[in-house]
Amino acid sequence: MSGLGTLDAEESRTGLEQSDIHDVLRNDRRRMTLEILQASGGVTLRELSERIASRESGATPAPRDVRQSVYVSLQQTHIPKLESLDVVEEDTDGEIRLAERAGDLNVYMEVVPKYGLAWSEYYGSLAVLGSLLVAAASLDVVGITRLAAELWAVCIFAVILASAVYQTYTQGSSILNRIRD
């Protein structure tokens, strides 16, 4: 039995296995559960099932049979699966929250609106814009030369830093959690 405890401690340090990550994310209800918990912090099983049922049915409130089906599948299958992987946990008040290993899924959970930008596209665009501004200031392009090339570079770096801080804060960076541990 002590060998099993050692294995659990080792897995906890290394995070989720890739096969577990893919297993969690291949199911729509588990993905929706994680999205809802990321956005809300914590909800009861009933609230969670109502939100997912509304998404699936496109109606608010969702039909009773859809809510019932979602509730049962979450209770019997999806929440136990996520709890066994230490991705979610239920507190004594019945509220379900993200757990320690939920951070391992963040990189796979980036949700991009239909006409939105992924973070990688956003940062790439900032890099291109910054390069163009610095080049234009160096070439004395009218309107851009009001600020020196160095000042344009500092401004772009400040925007990139502020964006990175915002992204780290909103996505609950796993590196910050690893530093604390």
Beta strands, then each sheet from edge to edge (+ up, - down):
strand 1: 42-44
strand 2: 88-90
strand 3: 95-98
sheet 1: 1+ 3- 2+
end
